[in-house]
Amino acid sequence: VKVEYVWGGTLGLGPHEMPLLGQRDPGVWYCSGFGGHGLGVTTMAGELVASGIASGGQDTRWKLFQDKVPLGYAGYPFDAVGVQLVCWLFALVDQWRALWPSRR
């Protein structure tokens, strides 16, 4: 099968591997860090934040998630380098498997 398109963009992956959603300041909302969590969690978080915005803050279900993971930087000096190295490793493994498929 020939691959027609490959996305090589940046993943929103936090060091704690949990999505971040909530309200930073009045009128400033955030919803990010979904790398690897799939569409279900992304959709749920988007709906919670949208409902909080549309209701003028009356719908507070998003607050169930806001305080579970701190918004501040939770990493170490080499986190970005480490994540990039892991991504390159996965890309190398994918190339290896494409060139030399297993004989199962």
All heavy atoms as an XYZ file, in Angstrom:
800
protein
N       0.853     -1.171      0.000
C       0.000      0.000      0.000
C       0.894      1.227      0.000
O       1.761      1.375      0.863
C      -0.908      0.017      1.249
C      -1.700      1.296      1.299
C      -1.798     -1.186      1.281
N       0.673      2.111     -0.946
C       1.449      3.333     -1.020
C       0.836      4.391     -0.102
O      -0.370      4.633     -0.127
C       1.475      3.854     -2.452
C       2.311      5.085     -2.609
C       2.328      5.561     -4.059
C       3.126      6.843     -4.136
N       3.112      7.407     -5.477
N       1.663      5.019      0.703
C       1.215      6.077      1.591
C       1.073      7.366      0.801
O       1.997      7.780      0.099
C       2.223      6.272      2.751
C       1.807      7.436      3.626
C       2.355      4.992      3.557
N      -0.096      7.998      0.874
C      -0.345      9.222      0.128
C       0.003     10.466      0.920
O       0.352     11.492      0.357
C      -1.812      9.280     -0.300
C      -2.168      8.241     -1.340
C      -3.596      8.414     -1.827
O      -4.147      9.529     -1.708
O      -4.151      7.435     -2.320
N      -0.104     10.404      2.209
C       0.131     11.592      3.027
C       0.649     11.172      4.395
O       0.144     10.224      4.984
C      -1.174     12.382      3.197
C      -1.025     13.581      4.086
C      -0.455     14.763      3.622
C      -1.440     13.541      5.399
C      -0.309     15.864      4.432
C      -1.296     14.634      6.225
C      -0.737     15.801      5.742
O      -0.592     16.886      6.551
N       1.636     11.883      4.885
C       2.168     11.642      6.225
C       2.202     12.968      6.956
O       2.714     13.965      6.431
C       3.600     11.052      6.168
C       4.177     10.927      7.553
C       3.593      9.712      5.461
N       1.628     12.993      8.149
C       1.653     14.203      8.946
C       2.850     14.139      9.873
O       3.016     13.189     10.626
C       0.367     14.322      9.753
C       0.336     15.521     10.643
C       0.136     16.812     10.249
C       0.515     15.558     12.057
N       0.179     17.646     11.324
C       0.408     16.901     12.460
C       0.753     14.597     13.020
C       0.540     17.298     13.780
C       0.885     14.998     14.334
C       0.773     16.339     14.696
N       3.691     15.143      9.819
C       4.887     15.170     10.652
C       4.887     16.353     11.585
O       5.939     16.908     11.890
N       3.729     16.734     12.061
C       3.609     17.921     12.905
C       3.979     17.660     14.354
O       4.360     16.563     14.750
N       3.848     18.693     15.130
C       4.176     18.636     16.546
C       3.003     18.058     17.323
O       1.856     18.420     17.091
C       4.473     20.060     17.064
O       5.505     20.622     16.264
C       4.906     20.032     18.506
N       3.291     17.179     18.252
C       2.263     16.622     19.126
C       2.200     17.429     20.412
O       3.232     17.799     20.961
C       2.579     15.170     19.480
C       2.447     14.161     18.360
C       2.871     12.786     18.846
C       1.017     14.099     17.877
N       0.987     17.658     20.897
C       0.811     18.331     22.182
C       0.880     17.314     23.302
O      -0.137     16.822     23.766
N       2.068     16.968     23.712
C       2.255     15.916     24.703
C       2.957     16.503     25.917
O       4.087     16.975     25.820
C       3.111     14.795     24.098
C       3.348     13.560     24.933
C       2.040     12.861     25.221
C       4.291     12.626     24.204
N       2.274     16.507     27.042
C       2.870     17.016     28.270
C       3.693     15.961     28.972
O       3.499     14.762     28.751
N       4.614     16.374     29.832
C       5.447     15.409     30.557
C       4.628     14.471     31.439
O       5.030     13.354     31.712
C       6.371     16.271     31.406
C       6.216     17.651     30.937
C       4.961     17.735     30.132
N       3.464     14.930     31.896
C       2.606     14.108     32.749
C       1.621     13.295     31.932
O       0.860     12.521     32.482
C       1.867     14.975     33.750
C       1.416     16.281     33.170
N       0.544     16.368     32.119
C       1.771     17.536     33.470
C       0.349     17.635     31.812
N       1.089     18.363     32.614
N       1.607     13.488     30.609
C       0.776     12.743     29.660
C      -0.718     12.851     29.932
O      -1.479     11.940     29.654
C       1.203     11.277     29.608
C       2.631     11.112     29.127
C       3.056      9.670     29.006
O       2.212      8.780     29.184
O       4.239      9.453     28.739
N      -1.151     13.973     30.482
C      -2.564     14.226     30.729
C      -2.988     15.496     29.996
O      -2.223     16.455     29.948
C      -2.822     14.398     32.236
C      -2.568     13.144     33.038
S      -3.652     11.780     32.588
C      -5.235     12.409     33.056
N      -4.189     15.503     29.430
C      -4.677     16.710     28.763
C      -4.861     17.855     29.760
O      -5.116     17.625     30.940
C      -6.021     16.291     28.184
C      -6.072     14.823     28.258
C      -5.118     14.399     29.318
N      -4.740     19.057     29.263
C      -4.940     20.254     30.073
C      -6.165     20.986     29.565
O      -6.282     21.239     28.369
C      -3.727     21.175     29.967
C      -2.400     20.593     30.426
C      -1.246     21.481     30.000
C      -2.402     20.401     31.929
N      -7.098     21.309     30.442
C      -8.239     22.105     30.039
C      -8.721     22.927     31.215
O      -8.608     22.508     32.366
C      -9.379     21.255     29.480
C     -10.030     20.249     30.408
C     -11.515     20.483     30.441
C      -9.742     18.862     29.910
N      -9.204     24.106     30.904
C      -9.714     24.976     31.952
C      -9.735     26.421     31.520
O      -9.656     26.750     30.347
N      -9.833     27.301     32.533
C      -9.884     28.731     32.299
C      -8.723     29.369     33.052
O      -8.642     29.285     34.275
C     -11.211     29.301     32.787
C     -11.401     30.751     32.460
C     -12.776     31.247     32.864
O     -13.453     30.679     33.712
N     -13.202     32.330     32.243
N      -7.823     29.982     32.318
C      -6.636     30.602     32.914
C      -7.002     31.917     33.612
O      -6.620     32.165     34.732
C      -5.594     30.842     31.818
C      -4.366     31.556     32.233
C      -3.431     30.635     32.951
N      -2.198     31.354     33.269
C      -1.142     30.766     33.698
N      -1.135     29.478     33.865
N      -0.073     31.442     33.980
N      -7.714     32.757     32.900
C      -8.209     34.049     33.387
C      -9.606     34.228     32.813
O      -9.992     33.487     31.902
C      -7.301     35.189     32.890
C      -5.891     35.105     33.448
O      -5.756     34.944     34.682
O      -4.933     35.188     32.653
N     -10.384     35.171     33.302
C     -11.710     35.389     32.717
C     -11.604     35.623     31.202
O     -10.879     36.512     30.742
C     -12.216     36.648     33.438
C     -11.513     36.620     34.758
C     -10.147     36.047     34.460
N     -12.256     34.776     30.435
C     -12.243     34.880     28.980
C     -11.060     34.220     28.293
O     -10.981     34.223     27.078
N     -10.129     33.640     29.059
C      -8.957     32.974     28.478
C      -9.024     31.492     28.849
O      -8.787     31.115     30.003
C      -7.630     33.589     28.985
C      -6.443     32.862     28.375
C      -7.576     35.073     28.690
N      -9.368     30.681     27.868
C      -9.545     29.245     28.069
C      -8.417     28.480     27.393
O      -7.829     28.949     26.431
C     -10.881     28.802     27.482
C     -12.063     29.387     28.187
C     -12.562     30.651     28.040
C     -12.885     28.748     29.152
N     -13.635     30.827     28.843
C     -13.873     29.671     29.544
C     -12.899     27.481     29.716
C     -14.856     29.377     30.479
C     -13.880     27.175     30.642
C     -14.836     28.117     31.016
N      -8.130     27.285     27.873
C      -7.134     26.433     27.237
C      -7.651     25.000     27.177
O      -8.438     24.562     28.011
C      -5.787     26.493     27.969
C      -5.870     26.121     29.438
C      -5.673     24.803     29.859
C      -6.126     27.085     30.395
C      -5.737     24.469     31.194
C      -6.192     26.759     31.733
C      -6.000     25.453     32.129
O      -6.075     25.119     33.460
N      -7.206     24.313     26.153
C      -7.615     22.930     25.907
C      -6.529     22.319     25.029
O      -6.542     22.471     23.809
C      -8.980     22.934     25.228
S      -9.821     21.356     25.188
N      -5.546     21.656     25.631
C      -4.410     21.159     24.862
C      -3.780     19.948     25.528
O      -4.215     19.501     26.585
C      -3.364     22.272     24.706
O      -2.817     22.595     25.964
N      -2.735     19.435     24.882
C      -1.990     18.312     25.435
C      -2.651     16.962     25.199
O      -2.608     16.097     26.069
N      -3.237     16.754     24.028
C      -3.974     15.526     23.759
C      -3.180     14.485     22.992
O      -3.758     13.534     22.485
C      -5.266     15.840     23.001
C      -6.223     16.649     23.801
C      -6.291     18.020     23.640
C      -7.023     16.052     24.754
C      -7.160     18.782     24.396
C      -7.897     16.797     25.515
C      -7.961     18.168     25.343
N      -1.879     14.639     22.874
C      -1.066     13.692     22.120
C      -1.254     12.268     22.615
O      -0.960     11.954     23.758
N      -1.789     11.414     21.763
C      -1.948     10.009     22.096
C      -3.228      9.651     22.819
O      -3.476      8.485     23.099
N      -4.086     10.616     23.138
C      -5.300     10.305     23.891
C      -6.494      9.999     23.011
O      -7.520      9.545     23.499
C      -5.645     11.437     24.860
C      -4.740     11.484     26.039
N      -4.865     10.623     27.102
C      -3.667     12.255     26.308
C      -3.924     10.876     27.982
N      -3.174     11.868     27.519
N      -6.403     10.254     21.736
C      -7.479      9.893     20.834
C      -8.575     10.945     20.734
O      -8.592     11.935     21.459
N      -9.492     10.683     19.831
C     -10.547     11.643     19.536
C     -11.615     11.726     20.605
O     -12.244     12.763     20.772
C     -11.182     11.303     18.191
C     -10.264     11.472     16.985
C     -10.975     11.015     15.723
C      -9.806     12.901     16.849
N     -11.841     10.651     21.336
C     -12.888     10.667     22.365
C     -12.612     11.691     23.453
O     -13.473     12.511     23.801
N     -11.410     11.666     23.994
C     -11.040     12.600     25.061
C     -10.974     14.023     24.517
O     -11.397     14.972     25.178
C      -9.694     12.195     25.701
C      -9.252     13.203     26.727
C      -9.810     10.821     26.335
N     -10.453     14.180     23.308
C     -10.357     15.501     22.695
C     -11.740     16.101     22.494
O     -11.973     17.278     22.806
C      -9.626     15.406     21.342
O      -8.377     14.754     21.543
C      -9.407     16.762     20.731
N     -12.675     15.311     21.986
C     -14.043     15.777     21.773
C     -14.710     16.133     23.096
O     -15.349     17.187     23.217
C     -14.866     14.708     21.036
O     -14.225     14.415     19.800
C     -16.279     15.164     20.794
N     -14.556     15.279     24.099
C     -15.159     15.535     25.405
C     -14.636     16.830     26.002
O     -15.403     17.671     26.478
C     -14.861     14.368     26.346
C     -15.431     14.496     27.741
S     -14.359     15.173     29.044
C     -12.777     14.490     28.781
N     -13.326     17.043     25.944
C     -12.739     18.255     26.502
C     -13.210     19.491     25.747
O     -13.537     20.522     26.359
C     -11.216     18.163     26.469
N     -13.270     19.397     24.426
C     -13.755     20.521     23.629
C     -15.191     20.877     23.953
O     -15.551     22.057     24.052
N     -16.018     19.864     24.139
C     -17.417     20.116     24.481
C     -17.552     20.733     25.869
O     -18.382     21.615     26.079
C     -18.221     18.823     24.380
C     -18.433     18.382     22.944
C     -19.234     17.098     22.822
O     -19.595     16.494     23.868
O     -19.505     16.689     21.683
N     -16.736     20.278     26.824
C     -16.796     20.856     28.174
C     -16.372     22.321     28.184
O     -17.019     23.165     28.808
C     -15.912     20.055     29.138
C     -16.399     18.669     29.527
C     -15.364     17.970     30.390
C     -17.733     18.751     30.255
N     -15.276     22.622     27.500
C     -14.797     24.003     27.454
C     -15.794     24.875     26.678
O     -16.116     25.989     27.109
C     -13.382     24.078     26.850
C     -12.981     25.506     26.562
C     -12.372     23.439     27.797
N     -16.307     24.374     25.556
C     -17.286     25.140     24.778
C     -18.540     25.417     25.598
O     -19.083     26.525     25.557
C     -17.644     24.388     23.492
N     -18.983     24.440     26.366
C     -20.161     24.628     27.204
C     -19.890     25.644     28.308
O     -20.758     26.455     28.647
C     -20.596     23.293     27.804
O     -21.746     23.455     28.592
N     -18.695     25.607     28.865
C     -18.328     26.599     29.872
C     -18.321     28.003     29.301
O     -18.786     28.948     29.943
N     -17.817     28.146     28.090
C     -17.781     29.459     27.428
C     -19.195     29.917     27.078
O     -19.591     31.051     27.380
C     -16.903     29.399     26.165
C     -15.434     29.162     26.547
C     -17.054     30.673     25.343
C     -14.528     28.836     25.371
N     -19.973     29.026     26.445
C     -21.309     29.390     25.972
C     -22.266     29.720     27.125
O     -23.159     30.555     26.975
C     -21.890     28.261     25.120
N     -22.056     29.098     28.277
C     -22.945     29.337     29.411
C     -22.493     30.519     30.268
O     -23.100     30.796     31.303
C     -23.027     28.077     30.282
O     -21.798     27.872     30.968
N     -21.429     31.166     29.849
C     -20.924     32.288     30.630
C     -20.344     31.854     31.966
O     -20.342     32.608     32.930
N     -19.866     30.619     32.014
C     -19.268     30.103     33.247
C     -20.245     29.393     34.167
O     -19.866     28.915     35.237
N     -21.523     29.311     33.766
C     -22.519     28.641     34.606
C     -22.336     27.123     34.607
O     -22.594     26.467     35.605
C     -23.931     29.004     34.134
C     -24.252     30.478     34.264
C     -24.188     30.951     35.710
O     -24.732     30.327     36.605
N     -23.494     32.055     35.924
N     -21.927     26.570     33.467
C     -21.641     25.134     33.391
C     -20.199     24.936     33.858
O     -19.251     25.348     33.199
C     -21.808     24.622     31.961
C     -21.605     23.116     31.851
O     -21.198     22.478     32.845
O     -21.861     22.575     30.759
N     -20.047     24.322     35.011
C     -18.716     24.204     35.626
C     -18.161     22.783     35.580
O     -17.239     22.459     36.328
C     -18.765     24.688     37.086
O     -19.711     23.886     37.805
C     -19.138     26.156     37.170
N     -18.700     21.947     34.688
C     -18.193     20.572     34.617
C     -16.712     20.522     34.260
O     -16.002     19.617     34.667
C     -19.003     19.755     33.604
C     -20.436     19.522     34.027
C     -21.208     18.801     32.954
N     -21.280     19.643     31.760
C     -21.496     19.181     30.532
N     -21.644     17.890     30.337
N     -21.568     20.004     29.512
N     -16.206     21.494     33.516
C     -14.800     21.538     33.139
C     -13.899     21.629     34.363
O     -12.750     21.216     34.330
C     -14.535     22.681     32.169
C     -14.941     24.026     32.704
C     -16.157     24.629     32.564
C     -14.149     24.905     33.481
N     -16.163     25.827     33.202
C     -14.928     26.032     33.781
C     -12.846     24.864     33.963
C     -14.470     27.101     34.531
C     -12.377     25.932     34.705
C     -13.183     27.029     34.998
N     -14.418     22.168     35.468
C     -13.608     22.306     36.682
C     -13.223     20.952     37.286
O     -12.284     20.870     38.066
C     -14.343     23.141     37.727
C     -14.396     24.605     37.371
C     -15.004     25.415     38.493
C     -14.976     26.893     38.159
N     -15.510     27.706     39.264
N     -13.947     19.911     36.906
C     -13.594     18.564     37.380
C     -12.215     18.146     36.883
O     -11.557     17.311     37.487
C     -14.637     17.547     36.916
C     -16.037     17.709     37.489
C     -17.014     16.795     36.748
C     -16.030     17.402     38.976
N     -11.781     18.737     35.777
C     -10.501     18.371     35.170
C      -9.412     19.413     35.384
O      -8.233     19.103     35.316
C     -10.691     18.140     33.663
C     -11.657     17.041     33.372
C     -13.000     17.312     33.205
C     -11.220     15.730     33.292
C     -13.895     16.289     32.949
C     -12.109     14.706     33.041
C     -13.452     14.988     32.873
N      -9.797     20.665     35.619
C      -8.825     21.750     35.675
C      -7.789     21.557     36.777
O      -6.604     21.769     36.561
C      -9.513     23.095     35.859
C      -8.506     24.244     35.910
C      -9.161     25.600     35.990
O     -10.352     25.717     36.213
N      -8.387     26.637     35.802
N      -8.185     21.158     37.934
C      -7.258     21.082     39.061
C      -6.555     19.736     39.194
O      -5.746     19.559     40.097
C      -7.996     21.408     40.355
C      -8.554     22.828     40.342
O      -7.914     23.690     39.718
O      -9.613     23.054     40.942
N      -6.848     18.807     38.330
C      -6.234     17.476     38.421
C      -4.787     17.477     37.962
O      -3.972     16.705     38.433
C      -7.027     16.446     37.607
C      -8.461     16.312     38.009
C      -8.604     15.922     39.456
C     -10.068     15.821     39.829
N     -10.293     15.867     41.247
N      -4.473     18.334     36.996
C      -3.123     18.418     36.443
C      -2.688     19.872     36.502
O      -3.389     20.741     36.000
C      -3.098     17.917     34.977
C      -1.704     18.032     34.394
C      -3.590     16.489     34.903
N      -1.560     20.162     37.127
C      -1.122     21.564     37.202
C      -0.789     22.130     35.822
O      -0.267     21.426     34.965
C       0.126     21.499     38.085
C       0.601     20.088     37.998
C      -0.617     19.253     37.753
N      -1.097     23.400     35.628
C      -0.869     24.037     34.336
C       0.590     24.410     34.137
O       1.080     24.463     33.035
C      -1.751     25.282     34.198
C      -1.691     26.026     32.878
C      -2.065     25.099     31.728
C      -2.612     27.227     32.916
N       1.310     24.657     35.199
C       2.698     25.079     35.089
C       3.593     24.029     34.462
O       3.217     22.871     34.291
N       4.801     24.442     34.136
C       5.766     23.540     33.516
C       6.134     22.427     34.487
O       6.552     22.683     35.611
C       7.004     24.331     33.099
C       8.053     23.486     32.430
C       7.821     22.947     31.184
C       9.257     23.219     33.064
C       8.774     22.169     30.556
C      10.213     22.442     32.442
C       9.971     21.925     31.196
O      10.917     21.149     30.584
N       5.961     21.195     34.057
C       6.212     20.051     34.931
C       7.411     19.234     34.475
O       7.585     18.104     34.896
C       4.967     19.150     34.963
N       8.217     19.797     33.608
C       9.287     19.020     33.005
C      10.658     19.277     33.577
O      10.832     19.948     34.586
N      11.611     18.766     32.923
C      13.002     18.865     33.304
C      13.767     19.549     32.167
O      13.225     19.721     31.086
C      13.554     17.461     33.572
C      12.813     16.768     34.675
C      11.814     15.849     34.369
C      13.067     17.053     36.006
C      11.101     15.223     35.364
C      12.358     16.422     37.009
C      11.381     15.508     36.693
O      10.674     14.893     37.688
N      15.007     19.907     32.375
C      15.725     20.649     31.336
C      15.815     19.959     29.983
O      15.914     20.615     28.968
C      17.119     20.820     31.927
C      16.945     20.674     33.375
C      15.786     19.740     33.558
N      15.749     18.630     29.938
C      15.959     17.924     28.675
C      14.698     17.260     28.139
O      14.778     16.384     27.298
C      17.071     16.888     28.840
C      18.362     17.505     29.282
C      18.839     17.289     30.555
C      19.083     18.326     28.422
C      20.028     17.870     30.974
C      20.275     18.906     28.828
C      20.739     18.677     30.114
N      13.526     17.679     28.604
C      12.289     17.047     28.145
C      12.079     17.175     26.642
O      11.737     16.209     25.981
C      11.079     17.606     28.879
C      10.835     16.883     30.184
O      11.508     15.875     30.428
O       9.977     17.322     30.944
N      12.251     18.348     26.089
C      12.035     18.535     24.646
C      13.003     17.680     23.847
O      12.628     17.066     22.851
C      12.186     20.009     24.273
N      14.246     17.615     24.303
C      15.249     16.787     23.613
C      14.866     15.316     23.728
O      14.929     14.564     22.753
C      16.657     17.041     24.194
C      17.662     16.066     23.602
C      17.087     18.471     23.964
N      14.456     14.894     24.907
C      14.066     13.497     25.113
C      12.887     13.089     24.251
O      12.892     12.017     23.645
N      11.872     13.951     24.187
C      10.695     13.656     23.361
C      11.100     13.564     21.897
O      10.663     12.660     21.176
C       9.603     14.723     23.572
C       8.504     14.596     22.532
C       9.021     14.603     24.964
N      11.952     14.479     21.441
C      12.386     14.446     20.048
C      13.171     13.174     19.754
O      12.994     12.554     18.700
C      13.233     15.675     19.714
C      13.600     15.749     18.244
C      12.380     15.822     17.346
O      11.556     16.715     17.479
N      12.246     14.889     16.430
N      14.038     12.761     20.668
C      14.800     11.522     20.472
C      13.879     10.306     20.381
O      14.094      9.419     19.550
C      15.826     11.339     21.592
C      17.003     12.306     21.566
C      17.849     12.132     22.830
C      17.847     12.114     20.324
N      12.854     10.263     21.214
C      11.902      9.148     21.163
C      11.146      9.156     19.836
O      10.946      8.107     19.215
C      10.937      9.201     22.357
C       9.785      8.230     22.174
C      11.680      8.907     23.655
N      10.738     10.338     19.370
C      10.045     10.422     18.074
C      10.942      9.934     16.942
O      10.494      9.211     16.053
C       9.585     11.849     17.807
S       8.206     12.361     18.847
N      12.217     10.335     16.975
C      13.152      9.857     15.952
C      13.348      8.355     16.043
O      13.484      7.682     15.022
C      14.489     10.574     16.086
C      14.477     11.979     15.560
C      13.606     12.526     14.656
C      15.392     13.012     15.912
N      13.927     13.843     14.428
C      15.017     14.170     15.175
C      16.481     13.086     16.769
C      15.703     15.365     15.286
C      17.163     14.288     16.867
C      16.781     15.413     16.134
N      13.370      7.817     17.254
C      13.501      6.372     17.425
C      12.305      5.647     16.799
O      12.484      4.666     16.075
C      13.622      6.006     18.906
C      13.627      4.517     19.215
C      14.864      3.840     18.629
C      13.547      4.282     20.707
N      11.089      6.137     17.071
C       9.906      5.519     16.483
C       9.931      5.604     14.963
O       9.544      4.667     14.270
C       8.627      6.145     17.030
C       8.311      5.765     18.449
C       7.654      6.641     19.285
C       8.677      4.539     18.960
C       7.355      6.295     20.589
C       8.394      4.177     20.255
C       7.727      5.060     21.078
N      10.374      6.741     14.431
C      10.477      6.892     12.972
C      11.488      5.904     12.401
O      11.261      5.296     11.354
C      10.867      8.321     12.611
N      12.604      5.722     13.099
C      13.620      4.771     12.657
C      13.085      3.339     12.684
O      13.304      2.572     11.745
C      14.869      4.890     13.540
C      16.058      4.009     13.164
C      16.569      4.371     11.778
C      17.160      4.165     14.203
N      12.353      3.001     13.730
C      11.753      1.661     13.816
C      10.756      1.462     12.678
O      10.717      0.386     12.060
C      11.082      1.450     15.193
C      10.218      0.208     15.201
C      12.133      1.379     16.289
N       9.938      2.483     12.386
C       8.991      2.386     11.267
C       9.711      2.164      9.943
O       9.289      1.332      9.127
C       8.135      3.651     11.173
C       7.113      3.749     12.295
O       6.845      2.719     12.951
O       6.600      4.865     12.513
N      10.802      2.886      9.728
C      11.573      2.706      8.495
C      12.193      1.317      8.439
O      12.216      0.684      7.388
C      12.656      3.784      8.387
C      12.106      5.146      8.108
C      13.191      6.210      8.065
O      14.375      5.918      8.111
N      12.772      7.464      7.982
N      12.716      0.846      9.550
C      13.305     -0.492      9.627
C      12.271     -1.551      9.248
O      12.536     -2.447      8.459
C      13.833     -0.739     11.041
C      14.438     -2.091     11.228
C      13.783     -3.241     11.556
C      15.803     -2.452     11.073
N      14.647     -4.283     11.632
C      15.916     -3.826     11.345
C      16.960     -1.736     10.747
C      17.118     -4.493     11.285
C      18.153     -2.419     10.708
C      18.224     -3.780     10.965
N      11.081     -1.425      9.831
C      10.019     -2.402      9.546
C       9.558     -2.331      8.097
O       9.161     -3.336      7.522
C       8.846     -2.183     10.488
C       9.148     -2.595     11.905
C       7.976     -2.370     12.813
N       8.284     -2.836     14.162
C       7.601     -2.508     15.225
N       6.540     -1.724     15.112
N       7.951     -2.965     16.406
N       9.582     -1.134      7.502
C       9.180     -1.002      6.101
C      10.211     -1.643      5.172
O       9.845     -2.252      4.171
C       9.012      0.470      5.753
N      11.481     -1.508      5.523
C      12.528     -2.076      4.677
C      12.689     -3.577      4.866
O      12.977     -4.297      3.914
C      13.872     -1.381      4.959
C      13.952      0.079      4.520
C      15.243      0.707      5.010
C      13.851      0.186      3.005
N      12.549     -4.034      6.088
C      12.716     -5.444      6.395
C      11.493     -5.969      7.161
O      11.555     -6.158      8.377
C      13.979     -5.669      7.222
C      15.213     -5.325      6.467
C      15.803     -6.061      5.494
C      16.000     -4.143      6.599
N      16.902     -5.411      5.015
C      17.063     -4.234      5.677
C      15.924     -3.006      7.411
C      18.033     -3.241      5.551
C      16.877     -2.023      7.276
C      17.920     -2.147      6.352
N      10.397     -6.229      6.457
C       9.193     -6.725      7.149
C       9.436     -8.095      7.756
O      10.225     -8.901      7.244
C       8.123     -6.768      6.054
C       8.873     -6.728      4.771
C      10.207     -6.094      5.039
N       8.770     -8.356      8.863
C       8.940     -9.651      9.516
C       8.292    -10.741      8.676
O       7.382    -10.509      7.905
C       8.323     -9.625     10.918
O       6.914     -9.463     10.814
N       8.759    -11.935      8.860
C       8.234    -13.094      8.098
C       7.380    -13.953      9.008
O       7.688    -15.106      9.251
C       9.389    -13.880      7.515
C      10.169    -13.067      6.517
C      11.243    -13.912      5.869
N      11.936    -13.137      4.855
C      13.202    -12.800      4.915
N      13.927    -13.169      5.938
N      13.731    -12.078      3.955
N       6.317    -13.369      9.534
C       5.437    -14.128     10.443
C       4.436    -14.921      9.690
O       3.950    -14.646      8.692
C       4.741    -13.183     11.389
C       5.698    -12.508     12.307
C       4.958    -11.600     13.244
N       5.922    -10.746     13.893
C       5.642     -9.804     14.713
N       4.409     -9.563     15.018
N       6.558     -9.065     15.260
